[in-house]
């Protein structure tokens, strides 16, 4: 029981994003994720963490272990109080970007996880929840 | 200050990325590589990413930027040593590193850079054969 069930990490700087994805790797290792599954989840965490930082002016990431019968997975929740996303469908398209990136962040991250949900509205910030099953 | 070393090997620059990249480190590396190319007249840049456990779009963009900047300065870049899980993830993410040449190992990357000599092939064009 050394592992807490939930962990919340700040996403205020570029270093926080690096630290947050290291934490995701640590959790995935403890749950014995396969290498490819782990790499996909950690990469998605990096994309979404950076997204919260660049577009949401910083926020936080919550890691939790989820279980569904014999299935075990990790759920990551990214929350920011930024300007929000007006057109979510558009934001999920490859190549769509409002920042200096290449626009693979959201759409690409969606492909790297099993479940993906966005809640956002202009002025209300953004919450992105992803789950990757082991 | 934390910095990624840029080593000189003949006409090549050798860079091994072993730390988790963040913004400042990436910017510093771009500065250092372009500076060294112009200072030493390097014609090739070899970037070993075999220790990287992930390549996200930020790192992918940095690699593409370094390759583009180096090319403008007359040096070709080869990225070597990508782990298979990283390759799978990168392609699924939607980035196949266009404009960045890759090789499996440092040796293969060097062969590519040295073998290229003066006429560096840029992409997948077929060499016209003389009959």
Interface residues (C-beta under 8 A of the other chain):
Chain A: X14 X15 X17 X18 X21 X22 X25 X35 X36 X38 X39 X40 X42 X43 X46 X47 X50 X94 X101 X102 X104 X105 X107 X108 X109 X111 X112
Chain B: X20 X21 X22 X23 X24 X53 X54 X55 X56 X57 X58 X60 X61 X83 X85 X86 X88 X89 X90 X92 X93 X94 X95
